[in-house]
Amino acid sequence: MSGPLEAFIEYITVTKALSKRTVEAYRSDLEQLERAAERPLLSLETADVLKLLGGIANKRTLNRKLSSLNAFFAFCHSRRFTAESERFALAKIPKLLPKFLSFDAIERGVSAIGTEKWTDLRDRALIMFLYATGVRISEALAVERSDFEGEWLRVRHGKGEKERLVPVAEAARRMIERYLDAVPFERNQLWLNHRGRVLSRVSAYKITQKYLGISPHVLRHSYATALIIGGADLRVVQELLGHASLLTTQVYTHVQKQNLKETVQRYHPYSNG
């Protein structure tokens, strides 16, 4: 490993205090490139980088390596290891529509769950809760019974530790009440496993995968998509989802446009000719 690369790794480890996983990702990318080049990274020119990375077909992998290089060269310039600040343009990645399920598909999945065991009621309630609130699975598993305020849920463990209030649909509230009446443990935490402990992310994933064939996060997308298609204001959806930036929420405008297009194609007289 060259001296500047060692200095960069020390900087992101000690000064920036990045996570161990992030530091290892930077180290892996940059050491790999330096070994492939067989010379220090600082000696590379744009043509060299293009030659080294030209064979990477996956654009997300390519962009990760380019981002690592950009961070390294920015650090070197700030430390005056280089006279110029080198920056490589990232590859353009087409925006993909978030995967989501329709209301009917979710209803079919929920109706396939039994009601005899309290864990069955929990599984029903969890799926309906996720679809009714759009909360992240980490937020859902942190919910306590006391977080419910009538028709509202206080989400206290969102990203950045920001609180927000989310309305909970009546159908989901009724199912949660059935589950709470049946659960044999006295705990303030809402979602429990068969031992009375807080349900894990892995267990939550297994529940949604078993009955719907998706991850819990797809229910969050399904919630947002249902609101957008129904005509909800984008900023309201942003607030409900707890997005810090409207740019994050704007991915759902593609869903809205697609719905408008399908509506015109289905009902406009010119579309039938």
C-alpha positions in Angstrom: 0.0 0.0 0.0 1.4 3.4 -1.0 2.0 6.1 1.6 -0.9 8.4 0.4 -3.3 5.5 0.5 -2.2 4.6 4.1 -2.7 8.2 5.1 -6.2 8.2 3.6 -7.2 5.0 5.4 -5.9 6.4 8.6 -7.8 9.7 8.0 -11.2 8.0 7.4 -10.6 5.6 10.3 -9.4 8.1 13.0 -10.4 11.6 11.9 -13.7 10.8 10.1 -14.4 7.9 12.4 -16.3 6.0 9.6 -17.7 2.6 10.4 -15.4 -0.5 10.2 -17.5 -1.8 7.2 -17.1 1.5 5.3 -13.4 1.7 5.9 -12.9 -1.8 4.7 -15.0 -1.1 1.6 -12.7 1.9 0.8 -9.6 -0.1 1.5 -10.7 -3.1 -0.6 -11.6 -1.0 -3.6 -8.5 1.2 -3.5 -6.0 -1.6 -2.8 -7.5 -3.7 -5.6 -7.0 -0.8 -8.0 -3.5 -0.1 -6.9 -2.5 -3.8 -7.2 -4.1 -4.0 -10.7 -2.3 -0.8 -11.8 1.0 -2.1 -10.3 1.9 1.5 -9.2 0.7 4.1 -6.7 -2.8 5.5 -7.3 -1.6 9.0 -7.4 0.4 8.3 -10.6 -2.8 7.2 -12.4 -4.3 9.4 -15.1 -7.8 9.3 -16.4 -6.9 7.0 -19.3 -5.4 4.6 -16.8 -8.5 4.6 -14.6 -10.8 4.0 -17.6 -8.6 1.0 -18.7 -8.7 -0.5 -15.2 -12.4 -0.1 -14.7 -13.6 -0.5 -18.3 -14.4 -4.1 -17.9 -16.9 -3.6 -15.0 -20.4 -4.1 -16.4 -22.3 -3.5 -13.2 -22.7 0.3 -13.1 -23.4 0.4 -9.4 -20.1 -1.5 -8.7 -18.3 0.8 -11.1 -19.7 3.9 -9.3 -18.7 2.6 -6.0 -15.1 2.2 -7.1 -15.2 5.6 -8.8 -16.6 7.2 -5.6 -13.7 5.6 -3.6 -11.2 7.1 -6.1 -12.9 10.5 -5.9 -12.7 10.5 -2.1 -9.1 9.4 -2.2 -8.0 12.1 -4.7 -10.0 14.8 -2.8 -8.1 13.8 0.4 -4.8 13.9 -1.4 -5.5 17.4 -2.9 -6.6 18.7 0.6 -3.2 17.4 2.0 -1.3 19.0 -1.0 -0.2 15.6 -2.2 -1.4 16.7 -5.6 -1.6 20.1 -7.3 -4.9 19.4 -9.0 -8.1 17.9 -7.7 -8.9 14.9 -9.8 -12.6 13.9 -10.1 -14.1 11.1 -12.2 -17.6 11.3 -13.5 -20.0 8.6 -12.3 -21.9 6.4 -14.7 -25.6 7.2 -15.1 -27.9 4.6 -13.7 -31.5 4.5 -14.9 -34.0 5.1 -12.2 -36.0 2.0 -11.4 -39.6 2.1 -10.1 -39.8 0.9 -6.5 -41.2 -2.6 -6.3 -44.7 -2.6 -4.8 -47.8 -4.8 -4.3 -51.4 -3.9 -5.0 -54.0 -3.7 -2.3 -55.6 -6.9 -3.7 -52.4 -8.8 -3.6 -51.7 -7.8 0.0 -55.3 -8.7 1.0 -54.9 -12.1 -0.6 -51.8 -12.7 1.4 -53.3 -11.6 4.7 -56.4 -13.7 4.2 -54.2 -16.8 3.8 -53.0 -16.4 7.4 -54.9 -18.4 10.0 -56.4 -16.9 13.1 -56.3 -19.8 15.6 -52.8 -19.1 17.1 -51.8 -15.7 18.6 -48.7 -15.8 16.3 -51.0 -16.0 13.3 -52.8 -12.9 14.5 -49.5 -11.2 15.0 -48.4 -12.0 11.4 -51.7 -10.6 10.1 -51.4 -7.5 12.3 -47.8 -6.9 11.4 -48.4 -7.0 7.6 -51.5 -4.8 7.9 -49.6 -2.4 10.2 -46.7 -2.0 7.8 -49.0 -1.4 4.9 -51.2 1.0 6.9 -48.3 3.2 8.2 -45.5 2.9 5.7 -42.9 2.8 8.5 -39.5 1.3 8.1 -39.1 -2.2 9.6 -36.6 -0.8 12.1 -39.2 1.7 13.2 -41.9 -0.9 13.4 -40.0 -3.3 15.6 -39.2 -0.4 18.0 -42.8 0.5 18.5 -44.2 0.2 22.0 -47.9 0.0 23.0 -47.7 3.5 24.5 -46.7 4.9 21.1 -50.3 4.7 20.0 -52.3 7.9 20.6 -55.8 7.1 19.5 -55.8 6.9 15.8 -52.2 8.1 15.6 -48.8 6.4 16.0 -45.8 8.3 17.3 -42.7 7.1 15.4 -39.9 7.8 17.9 -37.0 5.9 16.3 -36.9 7.3 12.7 -33.7 8.1 10.8 -31.8 10.9 12.6 -33.9 10.2 15.7 -36.7 12.5 14.3 -40.2 11.9 15.7 -43.2 12.0 13.5 -46.9 11.2 13.8 -48.6 8.8 11.4 -52.3 8.0 11.2 -53.1 4.3 11.5 -56.1 3.0 9.5 -59.0 1.5 11.4 -58.7 -2.0 9.9 -55.1 -2.2 11.0 -55.9 -0.9 14.5 -58.7 -3.6 14.9 -56.3 -6.4 13.9 -53.6 -5.1 16.3 -56.2 -5.1 19.1 -57.1 -8.7 18.3 -53.4 -9.6 18.4 -52.9 -7.8 21.7 -55.9 -9.5 23.3 -54.4 -12.9 22.3 -50.7 -12.4 23.0 -49.7 -14.3 26.2 -47.0 -11.9 27.4 -47.2 -8.6 29.3 -44.7 -6.4 27.5 -44.8 -2.8 26.4 -43.1 -3.7 23.1 -45.6 -4.3 20.4 -44.2 -7.1 18.2 -43.1 -10.2 20.1 -41.7 -13.6 19.1 -43.0 -16.9 20.6 -40.7 -16.4 23.6 -42.0 -13.0 24.5 -38.9 -11.2 23.2 -38.9 -8.4 20.6 -39.4 -9.7 17.1 -36.2 -9.6 15.1 -35.7 -8.2 11.6 -35.0 -11.7 10.3 -38.3 -13.0 11.7 -40.2 -10.0 10.3 -38.6 -10.7 6.9 -39.7 -14.4 7.1 -43.3 -13.4 7.8 -43.7 -11.0 4.8 -41.7 -13.4 2.6 -43.9 -16.4 3.6 -47.2 -14.8 2.9 -46.4 -12.1 0.3 -43.1 -13.2 -1.2 -41.5 -9.8 -0.5 -39.4 -8.0 2.1 -41.0 -5.7 4.7 -39.6 -2.7 2.8 -41.8 -3.4 -0.2 -44.8 -2.8 2.0 -43.4 0.7 2.7 -43.2 1.2 -1.1 -46.7 -0.2 -1.5 -48.0 2.3 1.1 -46.4 5.3 -0.7 -47.5 4.1 -4.1 -51.1 3.7 -3.0 -51.1 7.3 -1.6 -49.6 8.8 -4.8 -51.9 6.9 -7.1 -54.8 8.1 -4.9 -53.8 11.7 -5.5 -51.9 12.5 -2.3 -49.6 15.5 -2.3 -45.9 14.6 -2.6 -44.9 16.7 0.4 -47.5 15.0 2.6 -46.1 11.6 1.5 -42.7 12.9 2.4 -43.8 13.8 5.9 -45.5 10.4 6.4 -42.5 8.5 5.2 -40.1 10.5 7.3 -37.9 11.5 4.3 -35.5 14.3 5.1 -35.5 15.4 1.4 -38.3 15.7 -1.1 -35.9 14.3 -3.7 -36.1 10.9 -2.0 -39.9 10.9 -2.3 -39.9 12.1 -5.9 -39.1 8.5 -7.1 -42.9 7.9 -6.6 -43.8 10.5 -9.2 -42.9 8.0 -11.8 -45.6 5.8 -10.4 -48.0 8.7 -10.6 -47.1 9.4 -14.2 -47.5 5.7 -15.2 -50.9 5.7 -13.5 -52.0 8.8 -15.4 -50.8 7.3 -18.7 -52.7 4.0 -18.0 -55.9 6.0 -17.1 -55.8 8.0 -20.4 -55.1 4.8 -22.4 -58.1 3.1 -20.7 -60.7 5.8 -20.9 -59.8 8.3 -23.6 -61.7 7.8 -26.9 -58.6 8.3 -29.0 -56.8 5.4 -27.1 -59.4 2.9 -28.4 -58.7 3.6 -32.1 
